[in-house]
Amino acid sequence: MTDELHNKKCVPCEGGIPPFTFDQIQEYLKRVDGWSVKEDEKDKFYLIKEFKFKNFVASQEFVNKVGDIAEIEGHHPDLWYGWGYANIKIYTHAIQGLAESDFILAAKIDKLS
């Protein structure tokens, strides 16, 4: 992707802002590669993506790199992985939805693959 979201810094969110609307989510979704938007409950959206790998070690190495980015950015996704795959779920807990930092983190993760 030619988008520059991956060059931005995640901004810690402690609440007090509204989560993105469905329209805002759709606009930002165009700026990341292969992420889906799902809904836990009414209007509680999150990003999710599955990554495929050749074996368990490759999955684990990828998850460790994602963890390093998460620590640097101060924004921590939900991660689960196993033999040949890693799933990542991103949302902002403080607002129970999505904000720009979620898409920034997704773009940074995309740069790893």
N, CA, C and O atoms as a Tinker XYZ file with bonds, in Angstrom:
   452  protein
     1  N      0.839000   -1.178000    0.000000    73     2
     2  CA     0.000000    0.000000    0.000000    64     1     3
     3  C      0.887000    1.245000    0.000000    63     2     4     5
     4  O      1.997000    1.228000    0.531000    81     3
     5  N      0.398000    2.291000   -0.584000    73     3     6
     6  CA     1.160000    3.531000   -0.647000    64     5     7
     7  C      0.771000    4.487000    0.471000    63     6     8     9
     8  O      1.286000    5.604000    0.536000    81     7
     9  N     -0.118000    4.072000    1.339000    73     7    10
    10  CA    -0.587000    4.919000    2.425000    64     9    11
    11  C      0.520000    5.133000    3.446000    63    10    12    13
    12  O      1.425000    4.308000    3.565000    81    11
    13  N      0.454000    6.211000    4.165000    73    11    14
    14  CA     1.494000    6.542000    5.135000    64    13    15
    15  C      1.065000    6.335000    6.586000    63    14    16    17
    16  O      1.730000    6.836000    7.493000    81    15
    17  N     -0.006000    5.628000    6.824000    73    15    18
    18  CA    -0.428000    5.377000    8.204000    64    17    19
    19  C      0.680000    4.734000    9.019000    63    18    20    21
    20  O      0.827000    5.034000   10.204000    81    19
    21  N      1.458000    3.860000    8.409000    73    19    22
    22  CA     2.507000    3.147000    9.144000    64    21    23
    23  C      3.590000    4.087000    9.678000    63    22    24    25
    24  O      4.361000    3.697000   10.555000    81    23
    25  N      3.661000    5.313000    9.166000    73    23    26
    26  CA     4.650000    6.284000    9.641000    64    25    27
    27  C      4.157000    7.105000   10.826000    63    26    28    29
    28  O      4.935000    7.833000   11.441000    81    27
    29  N      2.889000    6.997000   11.146000    73    27    30
    30  CA     2.325000    7.746000   12.270000    64    29    31
    31  C      2.571000    7.004000   13.574000    63    30    32    33
    32  O      2.948000    5.833000   13.572000    81    31
    33  N      2.355000    7.693000   14.683000    73    31    34
    34  CA     2.514000    7.122000   16.020000    64    33    35
    35  C      1.133000    6.927000   16.639000    63    34    36    37
    36  O      0.274000    7.803000   16.545000    81    35
    37  N      0.930000    5.795000   17.260000    73    35    38
    38  CA    -0.321000    5.571000   17.975000    64    37    39
    39  C     -0.408000    6.554000   19.143000    63    38    40    41
    40  O      0.581000    6.818000   19.827000    81    39
    41  N     -1.601000    7.085000   19.351000    73    39    42
    42  CA    -1.833000    8.025000   20.439000    64    41    43
    43  C     -2.633000    7.304000   21.516000    63    42    44    45
    44  O     -3.723000    6.804000   21.238000    81    43
    45  N     -2.115000    7.241000   22.733000    73    43    46
    46  CA    -2.851000    6.549000   23.787000    64    45    47
    47  C     -4.232000    7.171000   23.988000    63    46    48    49
    48  O     -4.388000    8.392000   23.999000    81    47
    49  N     -5.205000    6.321000   24.142000    73    47    50
    50  CA    -6.573000    6.784000   24.334000    64    49    51
    51  C     -7.030000    6.378000   25.725000    63    50    52    53
    52  O     -6.978000    5.203000   26.087000    81    51
    53  N     -7.469000    7.341000   26.489000    73    51    54
    54  CA    -7.988000    7.072000   27.824000    64    53    55
    55  C     -9.487000    7.327000   27.883000    63    54    56    57
    56  O    -10.059000    7.498000   28.960000    81    55
    57  N    -10.105000    7.349000   26.727000    73    55    58
    58  CA   -11.538000    7.600000   26.664000    64    57    59
    59  C    -11.796000    9.079000   26.395000    63    58    60    61
    60  O    -10.880000    9.841000   26.086000    81    59
    61  N    -13.037000    9.457000   26.516000    73    59    62
    62  CA   -13.396000   10.854000   26.323000    64    61    63
    63  C    -13.566000   11.265000   24.867000    63    62    64    65
    64  O    -13.867000   12.423000   24.576000    81    63
    65  N    -13.374000   10.316000   23.952000    73    63    66
    66  CA   -13.619000   10.587000   22.535000    64    65    67
    67  C    -14.575000    9.521000   22.024000    63    66    68    69
    68  O    -14.584000    8.398000   22.528000    81    67
    69  N    -15.368000    9.864000   21.036000    73    67    70
    70  CA   -16.267000    8.838000   20.494000    64    69    71
    71  C    -15.504000    7.884000   19.580000    63    70    72    73
    72  O    -14.540000    8.288000   18.930000    81    71
    73  N    -15.927000    6.628000   19.526000    73    71    74
    74  CA   -15.323000    5.717000   18.552000    64    73    75
    75  C    -15.723000    6.145000   17.143000    63    74    76    77
    76  O    -16.706000    6.860000   16.950000    81    75
    77  N    -14.951000    5.698000   16.175000    73    75    78
    78  CA   -15.263000    5.989000   14.775000    64    77    79
    79  C    -16.676000    5.511000   14.436000    63    78    80    81
    80  O    -17.152000    4.498000   14.947000    81    79
    81  N    -17.316000    6.261000   13.574000    73    79    82
    82  CA   -18.598000    5.845000   13.024000    64    81    83
    83  C    -18.344000    4.777000   11.967000    63    82    84    85
    84  O    -17.203000    4.555000   11.560000    81    83
    85  N    -19.398000    4.124000   11.532000    73    83    86
    86  CA   -19.260000    3.114000   10.493000    64    85    87
    87  C    -18.653000    3.723000    9.228000    63    86    88    89
    88  O    -17.812000    3.091000    8.588000    81    87
    89  N    -19.061000    4.933000    8.858000    73    87    90
    90  CA   -18.519000    5.600000    7.667000    64    89    91
    91  C    -17.031000    5.901000    7.814000    63    90    92    93
    92  O    -16.264000    5.712000    6.869000    81    91
    93  N    -16.618000    6.366000    8.984000    73    91    94
    94  CA   -15.190000    6.628000    9.221000    64    93    95
    95  C    -14.392000    5.326000    9.141000    63    94    96    97
    96  O    -13.297000    5.299000    8.579000    81    95
    97  N    -14.934000    4.265000    9.694000    73    95    98
    98  CA   -14.266000    2.967000    9.645000    64    97    99
    99  C    -14.067000    2.543000    8.193000    63    98   100   101
   100  O    -12.988000    2.077000    7.827000    81    99
   101  N    -15.087000    2.700000    7.373000    73    99   102
   102  CA   -14.987000    2.297000    5.969000    64   101   103
   103  C    -13.910000    3.094000    5.238000    63   102   104   105
   104  O    -13.205000    2.545000    4.391000    81   103
   105  N    -13.778000    4.362000    5.551000    73   103   106
   106  CA   -12.742000    5.192000    4.917000    64   105   107
   107  C    -11.345000    4.728000    5.326000    63   106   108   109
   108  O    -10.460000    4.607000    4.479000    81   107
   109  N    -11.145000    4.471000    6.600000    73   107   110
   110  CA    -9.832000    4.027000    7.076000    64   109   111
   111  C     -9.521000    2.602000    6.641000    63   110   112   113
   112  O     -8.357000    2.260000    6.430000    81   111
   113  N    -10.533000    1.781000    6.507000    73   111   114
   114  CA   -10.328000    0.394000    6.079000    64   113   115
   115  C     -9.668000    0.325000    4.705000    63   114   116   117
   116  O     -8.938000   -0.622000    4.410000    81   115
   117  N     -9.920000    1.310000    3.881000    73   115   118
   118  CA    -9.291000    1.381000    2.558000    64   117   119
   119  C     -7.787000    1.635000    2.663000    63   118   120   121
   120  O     -7.060000    1.439000    1.689000    81   119
   121  N     -7.320000    2.062000    3.816000    73   119   122
   122  CA    -5.928000    2.457000    3.999000    64   121   123
   123  C     -5.057000    1.355000    4.607000    63   122   124   125
   124  O     -3.860000    1.554000    4.815000    81   123
   125  N     -5.657000    0.194000    4.892000    73   123   126
   126  CA    -4.904000   -0.959000    5.397000    64   125   127
   127  C     -5.169000   -2.149000    4.484000    63   126   128   129
   128  O     -6.136000   -2.159000    3.722000    81   127
   129  N     -4.305000   -3.145000    4.570000    73   127   130
   130  CA    -4.340000   -4.244000    3.611000    64   129   131
   131  C     -4.927000   -5.522000    4.201000    63   130   132   133
   132  O     -4.307000   -6.162000    5.050000    81   131
   133  N     -6.119000   -5.890000    3.753000    73   131   134
   134  CA    -6.674000   -7.191000    4.093000    64   133   135
   135  C     -7.320000   -7.321000    5.459000    63   134   136   137
   136  O     -7.665000   -8.432000    5.860000    81   135
   137  N     -7.495000   -6.238000    6.182000    73   135   138
   138  CA    -8.148000   -6.295000    7.480000    64   137   139
   139  C     -9.660000   -6.295000    7.290000    63   138   140   141
   140  O    -10.180000   -5.684000    6.357000    81   139
   141  N    -10.350000   -6.982000    8.177000    73   139   142
   142  CA   -11.808000   -6.997000    8.178000    64   141   143
   143  C    -12.310000   -6.258000    9.410000    63   142   144   145
   144  O    -11.619000   -6.170000   10.425000    81   143
   145  N    -13.504000   -5.738000    9.303000    73   143   146
   146  CA   -14.162000   -5.123000   10.450000    64   145   147
   147  C    -15.285000   -6.055000   10.881000    63   146   148   149
   148  O    -16.122000   -6.468000   10.078000    81   147
   149  N    -15.281000   -6.369000   12.151000    73   147   150
   150  CA   -16.322000   -7.216000   12.734000    64   149   151
   151  C    -16.973000   -6.439000   13.872000    63   150   152   153
   152  O    -16.483000   -5.396000   14.305000    81   151
   153  N    -18.084000   -6.979000   14.338000    73   151   154
   154  CA   -18.851000   -6.320000   15.388000    64   153   155
   155  C    -19.109000   -7.313000   16.513000    63   154   156   157
   156  O    -19.678000   -8.380000   16.286000    81   155
   157  N    -18.686000   -6.957000   17.745000    73   155   158
   158  CA   -18.967000   -7.789000   18.917000    64   157   159
   159  C    -20.401000   -7.622000   19.365000    63   158   160   161
   160  O    -21.139000   -8.593000   19.530000    81   159
   161  N    -20.771000   -6.406000   19.552000    73   159   162
   162  CA   -22.118000   -6.051000   19.970000    64   161   163
   163  C    -22.539000   -4.874000   19.100000    63   162   164   165
   164  O    -21.750000   -4.404000   18.280000    81   163
   165  N    -23.718000   -4.408000   19.256000    73   163   166
   166  CA   -24.183000   -3.293000   18.443000    64   165   167
   167  C    -23.199000   -2.119000   18.543000    63   166   168   169
   168  O    -22.947000   -1.589000   19.626000    81   167
   169  N    -22.661000   -1.737000   17.405000    73   167   170
   170  CA   -21.757000   -0.589000   17.284000    64   169   171
   171  C    -20.441000   -0.741000   18.052000    63   170   172   173
   172  O    -19.808000    0.266000   18.366000    81   171
   173  N    -20.009000   -1.970000   18.364000    73   171   174
   174  CA   -18.702000   -2.190000   18.985000    64   173   175
   175  C    -17.838000   -2.921000   17.973000    63   174   176   177
   176  O    -17.791000   -4.151000   17.941000    81   175
   177  N    -17.162000   -2.147000   17.156000    73   175   178
   178  CA   -16.403000   -2.678000   16.034000    64   177   179
   179  C    -14.950000   -2.940000   16.405000    63   178   180   181
   180  O    -14.396000   -2.301000   17.300000    81   179
   181  N    -14.340000   -3.899000   15.694000    73   179   182
   182  CA   -12.917000   -4.182000   15.849000    64   181   183
   183  C    -12.354000   -4.611000   14.499000    63   182   184   185
   184  O    -13.087000   -5.017000   13.597000    81   183
   185  N    -11.032000   -4.509000   14.387000    73   183   186
   186  CA   -10.307000   -4.980000   13.206000    64   185   187
   187  C     -9.798000   -6.382000   13.481000    63   186   188   189
   188  O     -9.439000   -6.704000   14.614000    81   187
   189  N     -9.765000   -7.217000   12.452000    73   187   190
   190  CA    -9.220000   -8.563000   12.606000    64   189   191
   191  C     -8.577000   -8.999000   11.291000    63   190   192   193
   192  O     -9.039000   -8.654000   10.203000    81   191
   193  N     -7.503000   -9.765000   11.425000    73   191   194
   194  CA    -6.826000  -10.290000   10.243000    64   193   195
   195  C     -6.114000  -11.582000   10.621000    63   194   196   197
   196  O     -5.544000  -11.703000   11.706000    81   195
   197  N     -6.160000  -12.550000    9.697000    73   195   198
   198  CA    -5.420000  -13.795000    9.877000    64   197   199
   199  C     -4.222000  -13.792000    8.945000    63   198   200   201
   200  O     -4.342000  -13.487000    7.759000    81   199
   201  N     -3.081000  -14.130000    9.486000    73   199   202
   202  CA    -1.838000  -14.235000    8.721000    64   201   203
   203  C     -1.468000  -15.709000    8.640000    63   202   204   205
   204  O     -1.642000  -16.449000    9.608000    81   203
   205  N     -0.960000  -16.136000    7.493000    73   203   206
   206  CA    -0.577000  -17.532000    7.271000    64   205   207
   207  C      0.946000  -17.645000    7.227000    63   206   208   209
   208  O      1.638000  -16.752000    6.736000    81   207
   209  N      1.451000  -18.764000    7.750000    73   207   210
   210  CA     2.893000  -19.011000    7.787000    64   209   211
   211  C      3.177000  -20.470000    7.445000    63   210   212   213
   212  O      2.269000  -21.300000    7.390000    81   211
   213  N      4.448000  -20.762000    7.218000    73   211   214
   214  CA     4.829000  -22.112000    6.792000    64   213   215
   215  C      4.892000  -23.108000    7.944000    63   214   216   217
   216  O      4.855000  -24.317000    7.714000    81   215
   217  N      4.987000  -22.616000    9.190000    73   215   218
   218  CA     5.084000  -23.523000   10.330000    64   217   219
   219  C      4.843000  -22.770000   11.638000    63   218   220   221
   220  O      4.560000  -21.572000   11.631000    81   219
   221  N      4.955000  -23.470000   12.738000    73   219   222
   222  CA     4.718000  -22.878000   14.050000    64   221   223
   223  C      5.745000  -21.815000   14.395000    63   222   224   225
   224  O      5.394000  -20.747000   14.894000    81   223
   225  N      7.018000  -22.103000   14.130000    73   223   226
   226  CA     8.084000  -21.163000   14.480000    64   225   227
   227  C      7.906000  -19.827000   13.756000    63   226   228   229
   228  O      8.101000  -18.768000   14.353000    81   227
   229  N      7.541000  -19.872000   12.492000    73   227   230
   230  CA     7.326000  -18.631000   11.737000    64   229   231
   231  C      6.159000  -17.837000   12.331000    63   230   232   233
   232  O      6.220000  -16.610000   12.409000    81   231
   233  N      5.108000  -18.526000   12.744000    73   231   234
   234  CA     3.971000  -17.856000   13.391000    64   233   235
   235  C      4.411000  -17.186000   14.688000    63   234   236   237
   236  O      4.061000  -16.038000   14.961000    81   235
   237  N      5.175000  -17.913000   15.470000    73   235   238
   238  CA     5.637000  -17.398000   16.756000    64   237   239
   239  C      6.566000  -16.200000   16.576000    63   238   240   241
   240  O      6.468000  -15.220000   17.314000    81   239
   241  N      7.456000  -16.277000   15.609000    73   239   242
   242  CA     8.362000  -15.154000   15.344000    64   241   243
   243  C      7.572000  -13.907000   14.947000    63   242   244   245
   244  O      7.887000  -12.803000   15.391000    81   243
   245  N      6.554000  -14.084000   14.117000    73   243   246
   246  CA     5.713000  -12.965000   13.705000    64   245   247
   247  C      4.996000  -12.352000   14.913000    63   246   248   249
   248  O      4.983000  -11.132000   15.078000    81   247
   249  N      4.407000  -13.193000   15.746000    73   247   250
   250  CA     3.692000  -12.708000   16.924000    64   249   251
   251  C      4.644000  -11.947000   17.846000    63   250   252   253
   252  O      4.260000  -10.930000   18.425000    81   251
   253  N      5.857000  -12.419000   17.988000    73   251   254
   254  CA     6.841000  -11.704000   18.809000    64   253   255
   255  C      7.150000  -10.328000   18.236000    63   254   256   257
   256  O      7.300000   -9.366000   18.989000    81   255
   257  N      7.248000  -10.221000   16.924000    73   255   258
   258  CA     7.486000   -8.921000   16.288000    64   257   259
   259  C      6.294000   -7.987000   16.484000    63   258   260   261
   260  O      6.465000   -6.790000   16.714000    81   259
   261  N      5.095000   -8.540000   16.392000    73   259   262
   262  CA     3.888000   -7.742000   16.651000    64   261   263
   263  C      3.904000   -7.244000   18.097000    63   262   264   265
   264  O      3.560000   -6.092000   18.363000    81   263
   265  N      4.298000   -8.103000   19.017000    73   263   266
   266  CA     4.402000   -7.705000   20.422000    64   265   267
   267  C      5.390000   -6.572000   20.622000    63   266   268   269
   268  O      5.142000   -5.669000   21.421000    81   267
   269  N      6.505000   -6.605000   19.906000    73   267   270
   270  CA     7.490000   -5.522000   19.996000    64   269   271
   271  C      6.896000   -4.201000   19.517000    63   270   272   273
   272  O      7.084000   -3.163000   20.151000    81   271
   273  N      6.184000   -4.244000   18.401000    73   271   274
   274  CA     5.535000   -3.032000   17.883000    64   273   275
   275  C      4.494000   -2.532000   18.881000    63   274   276   277
   276  O      4.404000   -1.333000   19.143000    81   275
   277  N      3.717000   -3.443000   19.429000    73   275   278
   278  CA     2.674000   -3.064000   20.389000    64   277   279
   279  C      3.273000   -2.347000   21.597000    63   278   280   281
   280  O      2.716000   -1.358000   22.073000    81   279
   281  N      4.390000   -2.837000   22.085000    73   279   282
   282  CA     5.046000   -2.187000   23.226000    64   281   283
   283  C      5.563000   -0.801000   22.858000    63   282   284   285
   284  O      5.393000    0.149000   23.622000    81   283
   285  N      6.185000   -0.685000   21.704000    73   283   286
   286  CA     6.691000    0.618000   21.254000    64   285   287
   287  C      5.555000    1.617000   21.105000    63   286   288   289
   288  O      5.680000    2.774000   21.507000    81   287
   289  N      4.454000    1.171000   20.530000    73   287   290
   290  CA     3.320000    2.054000   20.257000    64   289   291
   291  C      2.413000    2.259000   21.475000    63   290   292   293
   292  O      1.594000    3.178000   21.490000    81   291
   293  N      2.557000    1.410000   22.489000    73   291   294
   294  CA     1.672000    1.511000   23.644000    64   293   295
   295  C      0.230000    1.163000   23.309000    63   294   296   297
   296  O     -0.710000    1.674000   23.918000    81   295
   297  N      0.077000    0.281000   22.325000    73   295   298
   298  CA    -1.259000   -0.124000   21.867000    64   297   299
   299  C     -1.209000   -1.634000   21.645000    63   298   300   301
   300  O     -0.470000   -2.117000   20.787000    81   299
   301  N     -1.993000   -2.370000   22.415000    73   299   302
   302  CA    -1.821000   -3.814000   22.498000    64   301   303
   303  C     -3.017000   -4.579000   21.933000    63   302   304   305
   304  O     -4.111000   -4.533000   22.494000    81   303
   305  N     -2.804000   -5.282000   20.824000    73   303   306
   306  CA    -3.883000   -6.070000   20.218000    64   305   307
   307  C     -4.057000   -7.405000   20.933000    63   306   308   309
   308  O     -3.213000   -7.816000   21.728000    81   307
   309  N     -5.154000   -8.061000   20.639000    73   307   310
   310  CA    -5.344000   -9.438000   21.072000    64   309   311
   311  C     -4.684000  -10.327000   20.025000    63   310   312   313
   312  O     -4.894000  -10.143000   18.826000    81   311
   313  N     -3.894000  -11.283000   20.477000    73   311   314
   314  CA    -3.144000  -12.163000   19.579000    64   313   315
   315  C     -3.443000  -13.611000   19.927000    63   314   316   317
   316  O     -3.506000  -13.970000   21.103000    81   315
   317  N     -3.627000  -14.439000   18.915000    73   315   318
   318  CA    -3.625000  -15.877000   19.113000    64   317   319
   319  C     -3.025000  -16.519000   17.873000    63   318   320   321
   320  O     -3.226000  -16.065000   16.747000    81   319
   321  N     -2.285000  -17.585000   18.119000    73   319   322
   322  CA    -1.564000  -18.211000   17.010000    64   321   323
   323  C     -1.363000  -19.690000   17.269000    63   322   324   325
   324  O     -1.532000  -20.185000   18.383000    81   323
   325  N     -0.998000  -20.370000   16.206000    73   323   326
   326  CA    -0.714000  -21.794000   16.279000    64   325   327
   327  C      0.097000  -22.186000   15.059000    63   326   328   329
   328  O      0.737000  -21.341000   14.432000    81   327
   329  N      0.070000  -23.440000   14.729000    73   327   330
   330  CA     0.871000  -23.940000   13.614000    64   329   331
   331  C      0.376000  -23.309000   12.311000    63   330   332   333
   332  O     -0.721000  -23.607000   11.838000    81   331
   333  N      1.208000  -22.433000   11.740000    73   331   334
   334  CA     0.936000  -21.866000   10.423000    64   333   335
   335  C     -0.013000  -20.682000   10.367000    63   334   336   337
   336  O     -0.401000  -20.260000    9.277000    81   335
   337  N     -0.397000  -20.134000   11.514000    73   335   338
   338  CA    -1.295000  -18.985000   11.467000    64   337   339
   339  C     -1.087000  -18.072000   12.677000    63   338   340   341
   340  O     -0.564000  -18.484000   13.712000    81   339
   341  N     -1.509000  -16.836000   12.511000    73   339   342
   342  CA    -1.595000  -15.877000   13.610000    64   341   343
   343  C     -2.797000  -14.987000   13.332000    63   342   344   345
   344  O     -2.967000  -14.485000   12.220000    81   343
   345  N     -3.617000  -14.797000   14.337000    73   343   346
   346  CA    -4.775000  -13.910000   14.238000    64   345   347
   347  C     -4.540000  -12.697000   15.125000    63   346   348   349
   348  O     -4.010000  -12.805000   16.231000    81   347
   349  N     -4.945000  -11.545000   14.616000    73   347   350
   350  CA    -4.776000  -10.312000   15.370000    64   349   351
   351  C     -6.094000   -9.562000   15.382000    63   350   352   353
   352  O     -6.722000   -9.354000   14.344000    81   351
   353  N     -6.496000   -9.162000   16.568000    73   351   354
   354  CA    -7.710000   -8.373000   16.773000    64   353   355
   355  C     -7.302000   -7.050000   17.407000    63   354   356   357
   356  O     -6.594000   -7.028000   18.413000    81   355
   357  N     -7.755000   -5.946000   16.811000    73   355   358
   358  CA    -7.373000   -4.619000   17.287000    64   357   359
   359  C     -8.620000   -3.784000   17.542000    63   358   360   361
   360  O     -9.530000   -3.731000   16.715000    81   359
   361  N     -8.647000   -3.144000   18.681000    73   359   362
   362  CA    -9.642000   -2.111000   18.974000    64   361   363
   363  C     -9.153000   -1.325000   20.182000    63   362   364   365
   364  O     -8.209000   -1.726000   20.862000    81   363
   365  N     -9.805000   -0.211000   20.433000    73   363   366
   366  CA    -9.427000    0.633000   21.557000    64   365   367
   367  C    -10.377000    0.344000   22.721000    63   366   368   369
   368  O    -11.560000    0.681000   22.671000    81   367
   369  N     -9.844000   -0.281000   23.762000    73   367   370
   370  CA   -10.647000   -0.697000   24.909000    64   369   371
   371  C    -11.346000    0.486000   25.572000    63   370   372   373
   372  O    -12.511000    0.382000   25.958000    81   371
   373  N    -10.646000    1.605000   25.706000    73   371   374
   374  CA   -11.173000    2.752000   26.452000    64   373   375
   375  C    -12.442000    3.338000   25.833000    63   374   376   377
   376  O    -13.264000    3.930000   26.532000    81   375
   377  N    -12.598000    3.171000   24.517000    73   375   378
   378  CA   -13.793000    3.714000   23.865000    64   377   379
   379  C    -14.680000    2.606000   23.304000    63   378   380   381
   380  O    -15.705000    2.880000   22.681000    81   379
   381  N    -14.280000    1.348000   23.530000    73   379   382
   382  CA   -15.055000    0.196000   23.059000    64   381   383
   383  C    -15.362000    0.283000   21.567000    63   382   384   385
   384  O    -16.486000    0.043000   21.128000    81   383
   385  N    -14.331000    0.634000   20.805000    73   383   386
   386  CA   -14.502000    0.741000   19.360000    64   385   387
   387  C    -13.192000    1.060000   18.680000    63   386   388   389
   388  O    -12.119000    0.782000   19.215000    81   387
   389  N    -13.281000    1.639000   17.507000    73   387   390
   390  CA   -12.107000    1.914000   16.697000    64   389   391
   391  C    -11.798000    3.411000   16.640000    63   390   392   393
   392  O    -12.692000    4.256000   16.653000    81   391
   393  N    -10.502000    3.702000   16.576000    73   391   394
   394  CA    -9.997000    5.061000   16.420000    64   393   395
   395  C     -8.815000    4.999000   15.452000    63   394   396   397
   396  O     -8.416000    3.914000   15.031000    81   395
   397  N     -8.264000    6.138000   15.103000    73   395   398
   398  CA    -7.170000    6.163000   14.130000    64   397   399
   399  C     -5.993000    5.285000   14.562000    63   398   400   401
   400  O     -5.383000    4.625000   13.721000    81   399
   401  N     -5.669000    5.265000   15.838000    73   399   402
   402  CA    -4.528000    4.474000   16.303000    64   401   403
   403  C     -4.675000    2.990000   15.988000    63   402   404   405
   404  O     -3.675000    2.302000   15.789000    81   403
   405  N     -5.892000    2.494000   15.942000    73   403   406
   406  CA    -6.100000    1.089000   15.594000    64   405   407
   407  C     -5.656000    0.811000   14.164000    63   406   408   409
   408  O     -5.064000   -0.230000   13.879000    81   407
   409  N     -5.943000    1.738000   13.279000    73   407   410
   410  CA    -5.549000    1.586000   11.881000    64   409   411
   411  C     -4.053000    1.821000   11.705000    63   410   412   413
   412  O     -3.420000    1.204000   10.848000    81   411
   413  N     -3.491000    2.710000   12.513000    73   411   414
   414  CA    -2.037000    2.916000   12.486000    64   413   415
   415  C     -1.333000    1.616000   12.877000    63   414   416   417
   416  O     -0.388000    1.194000   12.210000    81   415
   417  N     -1.794000    0.984000   13.956000    73   415   418
   418  CA    -1.195000   -0.277000   14.383000    64   417   419
   419  C     -1.353000   -1.344000   13.305000    63   418   420   421
   420  O     -0.411000   -2.088000   13.034000    81   419
   421  N     -2.517000   -1.428000   12.693000    73   419   422
   422  CA    -2.738000   -2.405000   11.619000    64   421   423
   423  C     -1.755000   -2.158000   10.461000    63   422   424   425
   424  O     -1.192000   -3.109000    9.919000    81   423
   425  N     -1.553000   -0.922000   10.091000    73   423   426
   426  CA    -0.620000   -0.596000    8.998000    64   425   427
   427  C      0.809000   -0.972000    9.370000    63   426   428   429
   428  O      1.558000   -1.457000    8.521000    81   427
   429  N      1.192000   -0.759000   10.603000    73   427   430
   430  CA     2.540000   -1.142000   11.046000    64   429   431
   431  C      2.712000   -2.666000   11.014000    63   430   432   433
   432  O      3.763000   -3.171000   10.621000    81   431
   433  N      1.674000   -3.385000   11.428000    73   431   434
   434  CA     1.727000   -4.852000   11.397000    64   433   435
   435  C      1.816000   -5.343000    9.948000    63   434   436   437
   436  O      2.543000   -6.292000    9.657000    81   435
   437  N      1.080000   -4.699000    9.046000    73   435   438
   438  CA     1.141000   -5.080000    7.639000    64   437   439
   439  C      2.556000   -4.988000    7.087000    63   438   440   441
   440  O      2.932000   -5.772000    6.216000    81   439
   441  N      3.331000   -4.057000    7.575000    73   439   442
   442  CA     4.720000   -3.891000    7.101000    64   441   443
   443  C      5.592000   -5.083000    7.468000    63   442   444   445
   444  O      6.636000   -5.293000    6.850000    81   443
   445  N      5.181000   -5.873000    8.469000    73   443   446
   446  CA     5.947000   -7.052000    8.873000    64   445   447
   447  C      5.774000   -8.214000    7.908000    63   446   448   449
   448  O      6.669000   -9.047000    7.767000    81   447
   449  N      4.634000   -8.272000    7.248000    73   447   450
   450  CA     4.347000   -9.455000    6.428000    64   449   451
   451  C      4.721000   -9.245000    4.975000    63   450   452
   452  O      4.542000  -10.146000    4.155000    81   451
